[in-house]
Amino acid sequence: DAKTTQPPSMDCAEGRAANLPCNHSTISGNEYVYWYRQIHSQGPQYIIHGLKNNETNEMASLIITEDRKSSTLILPHATLRDTAVYYCIVRVRSGTYKYIFGTGTRLKVLA
Amino acid sequence: SQTIHQWPATLVQPVGSPLSLECTVEGTSNPNLYWYRQAAGRGLQLLFYSVGIGQISSEVPQNLSASRPQDRQFILSSKKLLLSDSGFYLCAWSSGLAGGETQYFGPGTRLLVL
């Protein structure tokens, strides 16, 4: 029962910004949004997370709307190595912290 | 720094055979540990999690079991594999401390049951 909705695939030109959208309209007030990416045949790699404020790190920026019903992951200068499946995840608390994975967005960076 | 190991990397097993996948974490103590399964072309499904030695919580009924015999060791097992057990199995850890709930994933084990 994924709590997020993402487009199944996107293309982005190398060197351009990649903007990956995510809808999480049923998110609760204390649930965080996490982003991971998975390159084929590898374990998911943590990118960034946030609650209500925009966040930035060395990999990406996360923009969360004021009503928290959607967010956008921004890769500022996409490279061929950013080609991967990107997962937007809501972290819920039920016994422990759990990630509810959807099917993600397959991003293809084009040369 | 912390590292997480999984082995084997790949495994081909006949239906009805037993299974044992191992996950170990280095560089941290008392982590929360997780087992996920990923079917082909799908997202990850949480199977088990553990907040301490001997403490296992199961998320979905299935043909698998998990054990945590040591603080930084997490084992996924089956007595008799089914075809539907094929998939990519991922172990993850988090610190379990407040503010440290980010999960970090291992390299995974690809299991093919024939």
Backbone of each chain as ProteinMPNN parsed JSONL, in Angstrom:
{"seq_chain_A": "DAKTTQPPSMDCAEGRAANLPCNHSTISGNEYVYWYRQIHSQGPQYIIHGLKNNETNEMASLIITEDRKSSTLILPHATLRDTAVYYCIVRVRSGTYKYIFGTGTRLKVLA", "coords_chain_A": {"N_chain_A": [[0.854, -1.192, 0.0], [1.431, 1.53, -1.215], [2.26, 4.859, -0.335], [2.886, 6.846, -1.975], [2.972, 8.417, -5.217], [4.438, 8.214, -8.34], [5.683, 9.259, -11.565], [6.152, 6.726, -14.05], [8.414, 6.786, -15.714], [11.1, 8.925, -16.897], [12.919, 11.171, -19.004], [16.047, 12.889, -19.281], [18.233, 15.442, -20.354], [21.757, 15.242, -20.473], [23.627, 17.192, -18.173], [21.59, 18.966, -17.76], [19.044, 20.056, -15.392], [17.381, 17.614, -13.496], [14.109, 17.048, -12.67], [12.2, 15.425, -10.469], [9.011, 14.433, -9.799], [6.717, 13.818, -7.034], [3.825, 12.545, -5.561], [2.185, 12.643, -2.489], [-0.337, 12.587, -1.091], [-1.715, 11.664, 1.141], [-0.127, 11.898, 3.314], [0.911, 12.008, 6.731], [1.202, 14.345, 9.514], [3.635, 13.895, 10.9], [5.194, 12.349, 9.322], [7.998, 11.581, 7.383], [9.444, 12.424, 4.202], [11.357, 10.511, 2.083], [14.035, 10.064, -0.238], [15.415, 7.73, -2.425], [17.728, 6.102, -4.617], [18.134, 3.567, -7.11], [20.426, 1.818, -8.753], [20.76, -0.442, -11.398], [20.693, -3.749, -10.23], [21.843, -3.188, -7.801], [21.898, -2.251, -4.285], [19.486, 0.047, -2.881], [20.342, 3.521, -2.789], [20.725, 6.047, -0.452], [19.468, 9.36, -0.787], [18.274, 11.889, 0.054], [16.257, 13.5, 2.602], [13.231, 14.877, 4.075], [10.983, 16.876, 6.109], [9.177, 19.16, 6.287], [10.42, 21.452, 5.465], [12.403, 22.787, 2.765], [15.213, 20.99, 1.519], [18.726, 20.582, 1.04], [21.556, 18.901, -0.197], [24.811, 17.512, -0.984], [24.17, 15.934, -3.094], [21.551, 16.438, -4.072], [18.508, 18.458, -4.252], [15.584, 18.917, -2.28], [12.315, 19.744, -2.654], [9.495, 20.561, -0.919], [6.041, 20.902, -0.969], [3.948, 23.446, 0.505], [1.61, 22.417, 1.636], [2.404, 19.871, 1.988], [1.667, 17.771, 0.358], [2.91, 17.019, -1.903], [6.134, 16.586, -3.49], [9.356, 17.463, -4.897], [12.207, 16.125, -6.284], [15.344, 17.375, -7.057], [17.934, 17.051, -9.257], [20.663, 18.824, -9.854], [22.527, 19.026, -12.015], [22.377, 16.776, -14.176], [24.043, 13.681, -14.766], [25.307, 10.962, -16.817], [25.678, 8.903, -15.064], [23.652, 9.223, -13.278], [21.5, 7.869, -14.144], [18.928, 5.809, -13.204], [16.577, 4.088, -11.028], [14.364, 6.018, -9.224], [13.172, 6.372, -6.015], [10.52, 7.652, -4.195], [9.642, 7.923, -0.918], [7.546, 7.391, 1.861], [8.126, 7.644, 5.239], [6.968, 5.808, 7.877], [5.81, 5.42, 11.271], [5.591, 2.576, 13.01], [5.834, 0.504, 15.306], [8.603, 0.216, 14.522], [10.611, 2.424, 12.49], [9.361, 2.535, 9.259], [9.705, 2.033, 5.799], [7.617, 2.766, 3.11], [7.558, 1.564, 0.105], [7.056, 2.528, -3.3], [6.752, 2.0, -6.829], [8.526, 3.631, -8.087], [10.405, 6.013, -10.187], [11.775, 5.639, -13.306], [14.595, 7.061, -14.308], [16.194, 8.263, -17.105], [19.162, 9.435, -18.249], [20.211, 11.288, -20.921], [22.766, 11.392, -23.371]], "CA_chain_A": [[0.0, 0.0, 0.0], [2.333, 2.664, -1.317], [1.669, 6.143, -0.007], [3.41, 7.823, -2.924], [2.714, 8.199, -6.635], [5.469, 8.798, -9.17], [5.611, 8.849, -12.976], [6.975, 5.524, -14.214], [9.693, 7.026, -16.365], [11.422, 10.28, -17.341], [14.203, 11.373, -19.65], [16.665, 14.172, -18.989], [19.476, 15.627, -21.088], [22.953, 15.365, -19.632], [23.975, 18.564, -17.846], [20.39, 19.71, -17.365], [18.46, 19.67, -14.11], [16.327, 16.589, -13.518], [13.093, 17.335, -11.653], [11.396, 14.223, -10.309], [7.886, 14.734, -8.918], [6.144, 12.756, -6.207], [2.607, 12.902, -4.833], [1.956, 11.908, -1.229], [-1.471, 13.379, -0.603], [-2.24, 11.141, 2.409], [0.949, 11.928, 4.309], [0.546, 12.556, 8.032], [2.04, 15.467, 9.915], [4.951, 13.528, 11.421], [5.82, 11.391, 8.404], [9.028, 12.163, 6.554], [9.608, 11.999, 2.815], [12.717, 10.096, 1.768], [14.334, 9.719, -1.619], [16.509, 6.805, -2.682], [17.822, 5.67, -6.007], [18.64, 2.209, -7.256], [21.045, 1.496, -10.026], [20.458, -1.843, -11.675], [21.37, -4.848, -9.529], [22.499, -2.722, -6.578], [21.0, -1.837, -3.232], [19.112, 1.467, -2.945], [21.264, 4.505, -2.226], [20.055, 7.189, 0.169], [19.771, 10.65, -1.407], [17.905, 13.047, 0.866], [14.944, 13.387, 3.206], [12.739, 16.102, 4.68], [9.674, 16.84, 6.76], [8.341, 20.24, 5.735], [11.276, 22.47, 4.864], [13.232, 22.364, 1.64], [16.501, 20.492, 1.948], [19.759, 20.47, 0.002], [22.846, 18.328, 0.167], [25.754, 17.485, -2.1], [23.617, 15.147, -4.193], [20.286, 16.893, -4.631], [17.634, 19.321, -3.457], [14.232, 18.412, -2.084], [11.34, 20.81, -2.491], [8.235, 20.035, -0.403], [5.01, 21.935, -1.027], [3.533, 23.91, 1.827], [0.602, 21.508, 2.192], [3.121, 18.603, 2.118], [1.032, 16.72, -0.429], [3.787, 16.616, -2.992], [7.517, 17.049, -3.397], [10.154, 17.317, -6.108], [13.65, 15.92, -6.13], [16.056, 18.06, -8.124], [19.349, 16.786, -9.498], [20.922, 20.104, -10.546], [23.253, 18.842, -13.279], [22.332, 15.319, -14.33], [25.077, 13.006, -15.544], [24.891, 9.629, -17.26], [25.684, 8.021, -13.899], [22.423, 9.406, -12.503], [20.473, 6.977, -14.678], [18.573, 4.885, -12.118], [15.194, 4.181, -10.57], [14.309, 6.908, -8.062], [12.035, 6.064, -5.156], [10.023, 8.599, -3.207], [9.156, 7.027, 0.122], [7.073, 7.975, 3.109], [8.563, 6.873, 6.4], [5.919, 5.772, 8.888], [6.221, 4.839, 12.551], [4.694, 1.503, 13.444], [6.792, -0.418, 15.919], [9.852, 0.877, 14.191], [10.392, 3.264, 11.314], [9.215, 1.682, 8.086], [9.598, 2.684, 4.503], [6.606, 2.232, 2.21], [8.085, 1.766, -1.248], [6.247, 2.373, -4.501], [7.5, 1.418, -7.947], [9.577, 4.551, -8.475], [10.537, 6.626, -11.518], [13.004, 5.253, -14.007], [15.19, 8.228, -14.948], [17.236, 7.982, -18.088], [19.896, 10.632, -18.627], [20.607, 11.111, -22.313], [23.97, 12.12, -23.779]], "C_chain_A": [[0.889, 1.241, 0.0], [1.596, 3.948, -0.979], [2.133, 7.209, -0.961], [3.058, 7.409, -4.34], [3.767, 8.938, -7.431], [5.245, 8.41, -10.623], [6.533, 7.661, -13.197], [8.333, 5.776, -14.856], [9.826, 8.495, -16.775], [12.752, 10.246, -18.055], [14.72, 12.754, -19.302], [17.959, 14.269, -19.78], [20.634, 15.807, -20.111], [23.308, 16.837, -19.425], [22.798, 19.429, -17.443], [19.93, 19.257, -15.984], [17.382, 18.616, -14.332], [15.382, 16.874, -12.355], [12.14, 16.144, -11.564], [10.264, 14.497, -9.323], [7.397, 13.518, -8.133], [4.904, 13.297, -5.506], [2.467, 12.027, -3.595], [0.829, 12.606, -0.49], [-2.013, 12.906, 0.739], [-1.202, 11.181, 3.523], [0.452, 12.559, 5.607], [1.588, 13.568, 8.483], [3.436, 15.096, 10.374], [5.678, 12.518, 10.531], [6.783, 12.113, 7.469], [8.93, 11.642, 5.121], [11.079, 11.698, 2.588], [12.841, 9.829, 0.276], [15.56, 8.813, -1.654], [16.596, 6.596, -4.19], [18.473, 4.295, -6.052], [19.142, 2.031, -8.674], [20.947, -0.018, -10.187], [21.347, -2.798, -10.905], [22.154, -4.387, -8.299], [21.452, -2.415, -5.512], [20.652, -0.364, -3.36], [20.11, 2.356, -2.209], [20.476, 5.686, -1.682], [20.456, 8.487, -0.536], [19.518, 11.785, -0.418], [16.575, 12.762, 1.547], [14.542, 14.724, 3.815], [11.361, 15.918, 5.28], [8.752, 17.914, 6.189], [9.171, 21.332, 5.073], [12.025, 21.908, 3.669], [14.612, 21.975, 2.167], [17.449, 20.418, 0.755], [20.964, 19.783, 0.591], [23.703, 18.234, -1.089], [25.202, 16.719, -3.301], [22.434, 15.825, -4.873], [19.616, 17.918, -3.732], [16.257, 18.691, -3.389], [13.324, 19.593, -1.803], [10.017, 20.177, -2.071], [7.21, 21.16, -0.406], [4.524, 22.274, 0.385], [2.494, 22.985, 2.465], [1.151, 20.086, 2.361], [2.507, 17.473, 1.293], [1.852, 16.306, -1.626], [5.186, 17.158, -2.759], [8.204, 16.821, -4.729], [11.6, 17.139, -5.728], [14.326, 16.58, -7.322], [17.515, 17.617, -8.137], [19.839, 17.938, -10.369], [21.628, 19.968, -11.889], [23.375, 17.331, -13.529], [23.488, 14.809, -15.185], [24.575, 11.615, -15.923], [24.817, 8.664, -16.077], [24.467, 8.206, -13.007], [21.27, 8.568, -13.056], [20.192, 5.879, -13.655], [17.058, 4.935, -11.919], [15.189, 4.978, -9.274], [13.016, 6.639, -7.295], [11.763, 7.222, -4.204], [9.284, 7.776, -2.168], [8.64, 7.844, 1.292], [7.504, 7.057, 4.242], [7.504, 6.968, 7.487], [6.458, 5.121, 10.155], [5.168, 3.833, 12.968], [5.561, 0.402, 14.031], [8.197, 0.115, 15.743], [9.563, 1.777, 12.991], [10.39, 2.388, 10.068], [9.109, 2.529, 6.837], [8.521, 1.995, 3.685], [7.047, 2.573, 0.798], [6.978, 1.665, -2.282], [7.117, 1.767, -5.591], [8.52, 2.376, -8.538], [9.469, 5.118, -9.879], [11.859, 6.184, -12.117], [13.505, 6.467, -14.774], [16.292, 7.793, -15.891], [17.867, 9.302, -18.476], [20.51, 10.38, -19.993], [21.811, 11.968, -22.651], [23.656, 13.151, -24.853]], "O_chain_A": [[1.083, 1.903, 1.019], [0.42, 4.095, -1.313], [1.804, 8.38, -0.775], [2.87, 6.228, -4.635], [3.977, 10.135, -7.237], [4.68, 7.352, -10.899], [7.599, 7.595, -12.585], [9.296, 5.063, -14.575], [8.839, 9.204, -16.971], [13.609, 9.412, -17.763], [13.943, 13.678, -19.059], [18.704, 13.294, -19.871], [20.497, 16.442, -19.065], [23.295, 17.629, -20.368], [22.975, 20.495, -16.854], [20.361, 18.223, -15.475], [16.573, 18.726, -15.253], [15.804, 16.933, -11.2], [11.364, 15.893, -12.487], [10.516, 14.762, -8.148], [7.626, 12.368, -8.509], [4.935, 14.382, -4.927], [2.618, 10.808, -3.666], [1.022, 13.147, 0.599], [-2.706, 13.665, 1.417], [-1.389, 10.557, 4.567], [-0.323, 13.515, 5.59], [2.687, 13.65, 7.935], [4.35, 15.91, 10.249], [6.663, 11.909, 10.95], [6.435, 13.118, 6.848], [8.4, 10.559, 4.872], [11.943, 12.529, 2.868], [11.884, 9.423, -0.384], [16.581, 9.076, -1.02], [15.654, 6.881, -4.93], [19.244, 3.913, -5.172], [18.388, 2.085, -9.645], [21.041, -0.767, -9.215], [22.573, -2.686, -10.915], [23.025, -5.107, -7.81], [20.26, -2.33, -5.809], [21.447, 0.406, -3.898], [20.643, 1.994, -1.16], [19.647, 6.259, -2.389], [21.629, 8.696, -0.846], [20.426, 12.549, -0.091], [15.839, 11.875, 1.115], [15.382, 15.594, 4.045], [10.665, 14.942, 5.002], [7.678, 17.609, 5.671], [8.671, 22.055, 4.211], [12.253, 20.702, 3.574], [15.111, 22.555, 3.132], [17.026, 20.218, -0.384], [21.351, 20.042, 1.73], [23.365, 18.804, -2.127], [25.723, 16.85, -4.409], [22.317, 15.797, -6.098], [20.071, 18.208, -2.626], [15.819, 18.017, -4.321], [13.529, 20.343, -0.849], [9.476, 19.342, -2.796], [7.479, 22.249, 0.1], [4.675, 21.489, 1.321], [2.492, 22.79, 3.681], [0.437, 19.198, 2.828], [2.823, 16.308, 1.534], [1.516, 15.331, -2.298], [5.399, 18.059, -1.948], [7.709, 16.085, -5.582], [12.151, 17.911, -4.943], [13.925, 16.366, -8.466], [18.237, 17.786, -7.155], [19.452, 18.016, -11.535], [21.344, 20.732, -12.811], [24.358, 16.702, -13.136], [23.86, 15.42, -16.187], [23.553, 11.15, -15.417], [24.012, 7.733, -16.072], [24.265, 7.429, -12.073], [20.179, 8.564, -12.485], [21.085, 5.118, -13.281], [16.357, 5.719, -12.558], [15.919, 4.656, -8.337], [11.92, 6.676, -7.855], [12.657, 7.701, -3.507], [8.387, 7.007, -2.513], [9.226, 8.861, 1.664], [7.274, 5.848, 4.203], [7.178, 8.057, 7.961], [7.432, 4.37, 10.119], [4.019, 4.179, 13.243], [5.97, -0.522, 13.327], [8.887, 0.424, 16.714], [8.424, 1.88, 12.534], [11.309, 1.597, 9.852], [8.501, 3.598, 6.832], [8.513, 0.769, 3.576], [6.928, 3.714, 0.351], [6.076, 0.834, -2.167], [8.107, 1.095, -5.301], [9.303, 1.984, -9.403], [8.579, 4.764, -10.652], [12.92, 6.337, -11.512], [12.908, 6.86, -15.777], [17.2, 7.051, -15.517], [17.184, 10.194, -18.979], [21.228, 9.402, -20.203], [21.875, 13.136, -22.267], [24.554, 13.856, -25.313]]}, "seq_chain_B": "SQTIHQWPATLVQPVGSPLSLECTVEGTSNPNLYWYRQAAGRGLQLLFYSVGIGQISSEVPQNLSASRPQDRQFILSSKKLLLSDSGFYLCAWSSGLAGGETQYFGPGTRLLVL", "coords_chain_B": {"N_chain_B": [[33.704, 4.331, 9.639], [30.408, 3.145, 8.774], [29.613, -0.063, 7.464], [27.851, -2.4, 5.425], [27.327, -5.787, 4.836], [26.444, -8.395, 2.613], [25.855, -11.8, 1.9], [25.354, -14.859, 0.08], [26.244, -13.162, -3.055], [24.833, -13.902, -5.306], [22.52, -16.577, -5.906], [21.466, -19.774, -6.807], [18.919, -21.984, -6.408], [17.29, -25.165, -5.944], [13.746, -25.864, -5.99], [12.246, -26.532, -2.868], [14.555, -26.812, -1.441], [16.703, -25.802, 1.351], [17.351, -22.456, 2.712], [19.718, -19.931, 3.454], [20.53, -16.739, 4.11], [22.875, -14.218, 4.763], [23.559, -11.293, 6.664], [25.646, -8.71, 7.689], [26.692, -6.032, 9.784], [29.038, -3.435, 10.129], [30.865, -1.198, 12.256], [29.001, 0.061, 13.851], [26.8, -0.064, 16.688], [24.149, -1.975, 18.183], [22.199, -1.726, 16.045], [19.106, -1.09, 14.208], [17.737, -3.595, 12.194], [16.866, -4.77, 8.927], [15.047, -6.798, 6.601], [14.36, -6.876, 3.194], [12.459, -7.667, 0.262], [12.636, -7.696, -3.243], [10.738, -8.043, -5.981], [10.984, -8.788, -9.503], [11.105, -5.825, -11.361], [9.622, -4.43, -9.518], [8.8, -2.486, -6.527], [10.356, -2.302, -3.242], [9.625, -4.658, -0.678], [8.998, -4.819, 2.693], [10.087, -7.406, 4.777], [11.009, -8.458, 7.312], [11.919, -7.038, 10.498], [14.26, -5.99, 13.013], [14.915, -4.949, 16.274], [16.734, -5.595, 18.155], [18.94, -8.116, 19.616], [17.668, -11.332, 19.091], [15.112, -10.338, 18.777], [12.528, -10.243, 16.63], [10.414, -9.03, 14.142], [7.729, -9.762, 12.042], [6.569, -8.823, 8.889], [4.953, -9.71, 6.779], [3.047, -12.642, 6.105], [4.702, -15.616, 5.186], [6.946, -17.87, 3.515], [9.313, -17.678, 4.805], [11.804, -17.046, 7.378], [13.399, -15.174, 10.005], [16.38, -14.43, 11.85], [18.312, -13.158, 14.574], [21.138, -13.64, 15.753], [23.369, -12.368, 16.801], [24.449, -9.044, 17.703], [25.049, -7.536, 15.4], [24.339, -9.099, 13.274], [22.225, -10.541, 10.924], [19.97, -12.906, 9.811], [18.382, -14.529, 7.142], [16.106, -17.073, 6.476], [14.922, -20.213, 5.121], [13.073, -23.236, 5.22], [12.121, -24.767, 3.175], [12.304, -23.915, -0.066], [10.219, -22.029, -2.299], [9.054, -21.519, -5.673], [8.12, -18.933, -5.867], [9.704, -17.571, -4.11], [11.836, -16.497, -5.365], [13.869, -13.666, -6.105], [15.193, -10.384, -5.333], [17.036, -9.88, -2.554], [17.334, -7.705, 0.093], [19.225, -6.311, 2.677], [19.066, -4.004, 5.334], [20.137, -1.288, 7.471], [19.606, 0.817, 10.341], [20.371, 3.455, 12.651], [18.741, 3.582, 14.821], [18.583, 5.434, 16.759], [17.153, 8.501, 17.995], [16.585, 10.752, 15.41], [18.253, 9.377, 13.807], [17.169, 7.724, 11.842], [17.421, 7.053, 9.213], [17.67, 4.626, 6.707], [20.139, 2.369, 5.558], [21.236, 0.554, 2.849], [22.33, -2.777, 1.991], [24.358, -4.549, -0.492], [22.777, -6.552, -1.585], [21.242, -9.779, -2.335], [20.797, -11.877, -4.999], [18.368, -14.155, -5.652], [17.502, -17.105, -7.236], [15.065, -19.409, -7.723], [14.621, -22.621, -8.869]], "CA_chain_B": [[32.413, 4.45, 8.986], [29.621, 1.918, 8.819], [29.449, -0.815, 6.221], [26.923, -3.519, 5.531], [27.718, -6.853, 3.928], [25.482, -9.474, 2.381], [26.327, -12.897, 1.057], [26.125, -14.657, -1.149], [25.744, -12.131, -3.959], [23.834, -14.579, -6.131], [22.259, -17.941, -5.455], [20.48, -20.54, -7.564], [18.552, -23.098, -5.541], [16.112, -25.91, -6.399], [12.536, -25.839, -5.158], [12.253, -27.491, -1.767], [15.83, -26.792, -0.719], [16.742, -24.766, 2.4], [17.983, -21.191, 2.365], [20.274, -19.105, 4.519], [21.194, -15.526, 3.639], [23.458, -13.542, 5.911], [23.799, -9.857, 6.605], [26.38, -8.214, 8.849], [26.951, -4.598, 9.793], [30.256, -3.052, 10.851], [31.039, 0.214, 12.559], [27.925, 0.597, 14.67], [26.319, -1.047, 17.654], [22.713, -1.995, 18.423], [21.42, -1.141, 14.948], [17.881, -1.722, 13.729], [18.064, -4.332, 10.974], [15.682, -4.99, 8.093], [15.109, -7.605, 5.376], [13.408, -6.536, 2.15], [12.5, -8.435, -0.984], [12.228, -6.95, -4.431], [10.432, -8.866, -7.147], [11.439, -8.157, -10.745], [10.336, -4.675, -11.811], [8.742, -3.919, -8.457], [9.445, -1.812, -5.408], [10.806, -3.156, -2.152], [8.644, -5.051, 0.318], [9.604, -5.154, 3.976], [9.768, -8.755, 5.25], [11.275, -8.57, 8.743], [12.817, -6.069, 11.096], [14.732, -6.381, 14.335], [15.44, -3.827, 17.047], [17.73, -6.094, 19.085], [19.234, -9.549, 19.542], [16.546, -12.21, 19.371], [13.824, -9.659, 18.585], [12.185, -10.266, 15.216], [9.03, -8.738, 13.79], [7.425, -10.167, 10.683], [5.62, -7.911, 8.258], [4.01, -10.421, 5.907], [3.148, -14.105, 6.231], [5.409, -16.156, 4.04], [7.712, -19.092, 3.663], [10.635, -17.309, 5.275], [11.965, -16.659, 8.77], [14.604, -14.372, 10.238], [16.959, -14.552, 13.182], [19.38, -12.205, 14.882], [21.894, -14.294, 16.825], [24.326, -11.411, 17.357], [23.999, -7.654, 17.585], [25.206, -6.975, 14.056], [24.144, -10.174, 12.314], [20.811, -10.78, 10.627], [19.93, -14.054, 8.911], [17.098, -14.852, 6.521], [16.127, -18.518, 6.256], [13.73, -20.959, 4.726], [13.278, -24.682, 5.293], [11.826, -25.32, 1.845], [12.074, -22.805, -0.982], [9.187, -22.073, -3.325], [9.38, -20.73, -6.864], [7.768, -17.53, -5.607], [10.714, -16.945, -3.253], [12.84, -15.847, -6.206], [13.848, -12.21, -6.02], [16.394, -9.675, -4.885], [16.865, -9.711, -1.116], [18.156, -6.601, 0.574], [19.321, -6.061, 4.108], [19.299, -2.584, 5.616], [20.294, -0.965, 8.88], [19.506, 2.204, 10.781], [21.0, 3.544, 13.959], [17.742, 3.37, 15.852], [18.553, 6.555, 17.697], [16.338, 9.622, 17.533], [17.288, 11.511, 14.383], [19.113, 8.488, 13.012], [16.304, 6.664, 11.327], [17.686, 6.766, 7.807], [18.103, 3.25, 6.473], [21.21, 2.189, 4.583], [21.041, -0.771, 2.274], [23.449, -3.571, 1.543], [24.435, -4.764, -1.945], [21.717, -7.457, -2.001], [21.455, -11.152, -2.805], [19.821, -12.255, -6.019], [18.002, -15.563, -5.478], [16.686, -17.724, -8.284], [14.601, -20.74, -7.331], [14.242, -23.336, -10.087]], "C_chain_B": [[31.708, 3.087, 8.99], [29.562, 1.243, 7.456], [28.526, -1.985, 6.484], [27.266, -4.535, 4.448], [26.578, -7.866, 3.794], [26.166, -10.563, 1.564], [25.376, -14.079, 1.156], [25.529, -13.538, -2.009], [24.65, -12.696, -4.865], [23.713, -16.025, -5.68], [21.2, -18.559, -6.338], [20.194, -21.807, -6.763], [17.355, -23.851, -6.137], [14.94, -25.728, -5.443], [12.638, -26.907, -4.078], [13.543, -27.521, -0.973], [15.811, -25.71, 0.355], [17.503, -23.53, 1.928], [18.558, -20.541, 3.613], [21.03, -17.958, 3.889], [21.678, -14.766, 4.863], [23.733, -12.07, 5.634], [24.571, -9.466, 7.862], [26.676, -6.728, 8.668], [28.205, -4.336, 10.607], [30.22, -1.566, 11.173], [29.919, 0.855, 13.337], [27.494, -0.472, 15.66], [24.823, -0.86, 17.863], [21.909, -1.353, 17.297], [20.041, -1.782, 14.851], [18.241, -2.386, 12.401], [16.787, -4.725, 10.255], [16.019, -5.963, 6.96], [13.98, -7.163, 4.451], [13.529, -7.547, 1.005], [11.971, -7.558, -2.106], [11.983, -7.934, -5.555], [10.814, -8.092, -8.399], [10.519, -7.006, -11.143], [9.426, -4.06, -10.767], [9.553, -3.138, -7.425], [9.812, -2.807, -4.327], [9.684, -3.426, -1.164], [9.365, -5.453, 1.596], [9.126, -6.525, 4.437], [9.872, -8.866, 6.769], [12.064, -7.353, 9.207], [13.14, -6.507, 12.509], [15.324, -5.159, 15.038], [16.474, -4.285, 18.067], [17.928, -7.595, 18.93], [18.005, -10.359, 19.932], [15.183, -11.606, 19.171], [13.539, -9.534, 17.094], [10.711, -9.94, 15.068], [8.826, -9.067, 12.33], [6.349, -9.262, 10.115], [4.573, -8.629, 7.424], [4.159, -11.918, 6.124], [3.801, -14.686, 4.987], [6.164, -17.413, 4.445], [9.085, -18.837, 4.269], [10.619, -17.012, 6.769], [13.257, -15.879, 8.907], [15.084, -14.609, 11.66], [18.067, -13.533, 13.344], [20.166, -12.787, 16.053], [22.925, -13.385, 17.495], [23.862, -10.002, 17.03], [24.015, -7.15, 16.146], [25.072, -8.037, 12.973], [22.665, -10.475, 12.168], [20.75, -11.862, 9.559], [18.507, -14.272, 8.413], [17.129, -16.317, 6.106], [14.811, -19.023, 5.69], [14.053, -22.444, 4.834], [13.081, -25.317, 3.931], [11.455, -24.181, 0.909], [10.947, -23.099, -1.963], [9.652, -21.263, -4.528], [9.161, -19.243, -6.611], [8.747, -16.835, -4.673], [11.831, -16.288, -4.063], [12.721, -14.341, -6.092], [15.189, -11.671, -5.573], [16.177, -9.336, -3.417], [17.861, -8.681, -0.608], [18.082, -6.493, 2.082], [19.6, -4.577, 4.298], [19.474, -2.394, 7.118], [19.997, 0.506, 9.114], [20.02, 2.253, 12.21], [20.01, 3.309, 15.091], [17.658, 4.484, 16.857], [17.681, 7.668, 17.128], [17.155, 10.478, 16.57], [18.163, 10.651, 13.498], [18.327, 7.379, 12.365], [16.499, 6.362, 9.862], [18.205, 5.348, 7.677], [19.146, 3.216, 5.373], [21.212, 0.738, 4.146], [22.354, -1.45, 1.903], [23.388, -3.803, 0.038], [23.398, -5.754, -2.468], [22.194, -8.834, -2.4], [20.369, -11.47, -3.821], [19.594, -13.75, -5.938], [17.113, -16.015, -6.623], [16.354, -19.136, -7.848], [14.067, -21.434, -8.583], [13.472, -24.61, -9.769]], "O_chain_B": [[32.326, 2.04, 9.181], [29.472, 1.909, 6.424], [28.428, -2.492, 7.601], [27.47, -4.178, 3.288], [25.853, -8.143, 4.75], [26.951, -10.282, 0.658], [24.693, -14.276, 2.162], [24.444, -13.034, -1.721], [23.659, -12.023, -5.147], [24.654, -16.617, -5.151], [20.16, -17.952, -6.593], [21.094, -22.596, -6.476], [16.496, -23.235, -6.769], [15.119, -25.474, -4.251], [13.059, -28.035, -4.336], [13.62, -28.185, 0.061], [14.993, -24.793, 0.288], [18.192, -23.545, 0.908], [17.963, -20.594, 4.688], [22.043, -18.16, 3.219], [20.978, -14.681, 5.873], [24.088, -11.674, 4.524], [24.193, -9.845, 8.97], [26.88, -6.243, 7.555], [28.409, -4.946, 11.657], [29.616, -0.776, 10.446], [29.886, 2.078, 13.475], [27.795, -1.652, 15.481], [24.293, 0.244, 17.741], [21.033, -0.527, 17.556], [19.829, -2.887, 15.351], [18.961, -1.81, 11.585], [15.758, -4.98, 10.881], [17.13, -5.953, 6.428], [12.818, -7.083, 4.849], [14.565, -8.185, 0.819], [11.013, -6.801, -1.949], [12.912, -8.586, -6.031], [10.953, -6.87, -8.356], [9.306, -7.181, -11.252], [8.553, -3.257, -11.096], [10.783, -3.124, -7.437], [9.602, -4.01, -4.479], [8.891, -2.539, -0.85], [10.236, -6.323, 1.581], [7.924, -6.789, 4.487], [8.936, -9.315, 7.431], [12.777, -6.72, 8.428], [12.409, -7.283, 13.124], [16.134, -4.431, 14.463], [17.04, -3.454, 18.779], [17.185, -8.262, 18.21], [17.382, -10.11, 20.964], [14.178, -12.287, 19.372], [14.229, -8.805, 16.382], [9.865, -10.494, 15.769], [9.638, -8.704, 11.48], [5.349, -8.97, 10.771], [3.422, -8.197, 7.371], [5.272, -12.411, 6.307], [3.484, -14.288, 3.866], [6.029, -17.928, 5.554], [9.94, -19.723, 4.238], [9.566, -16.76, 7.354], [14.112, -15.92, 8.022], [14.304, -14.943, 12.552], [18.681, -13.101, 12.369], [19.893, -12.465, 17.209], [23.307, -13.623, 18.641], [22.992, -9.8, 16.183], [23.113, -6.428, 15.721], [25.625, -7.894, 11.883], [21.947, -10.642, 13.153], [21.402, -11.752, 8.52], [17.55, -14.204, 9.185], [18.077, -16.756, 5.455], [13.766, -18.376, 5.764], [15.182, -22.859, 4.57], [13.768, -26.271, 3.567], [10.409, -23.553, 1.074], [10.744, -24.234, -2.396], [10.541, -20.42, -4.411], [9.925, -18.402, -7.085], [8.638, -15.627, -4.461], [12.68, -15.597, -3.499], [11.621, -13.799, -5.994], [16.175, -12.399, -5.452], [15.254, -8.599, -3.071], [19.065, -8.776, -0.85], [17.008, -6.576, 2.678], [20.304, -3.968, 3.493], [19.029, -3.21, 7.925], [20.118, 1.333, 8.211], [20.096, 1.232, 12.893], [20.39, 2.89, 16.184], [16.773, 4.494, 17.713], [17.497, 7.761, 15.914], [18.277, 10.878, 16.879], [18.754, 11.146, 12.538], [18.762, 6.228, 12.339], [15.812, 5.5, 9.315], [19.071, 4.918, 8.439], [19.05, 3.942, 4.383], [21.193, -0.18, 4.966], [23.341, -0.802, 1.555], [22.478, -3.316, -0.632], [23.155, -5.8, -3.674], [23.355, -9.045, -2.749], [19.177, -11.348, -3.538], [20.524, -14.532, -6.135], [16.103, -15.383, -6.934], [17.244, -19.957, -7.629], [13.185, -20.916, -9.267], [13.075, -25.336, -10.68]]}, "name": "protein", "num_of_chains": 2, "seq": "DAKTTQPPSMDCAEGRAANLPCNHSTISGNEYVYWYRQIHSQGPQYIIHGLKNNETNEMASLIITEDRKSSTLILPHATLRDTAVYYCIVRVRSGTYKYIFGTGTRLKVLASQTIHQWPATLVQPVGSPLSLECTVEGTSNPNLYWYRQAAGRGLQLLFYSVGIGQISSEVPQNLSASRPQDRQFILSSKKLLLSDSGFYLCAWSSGLAGGETQYFGPGTRLLVL"}
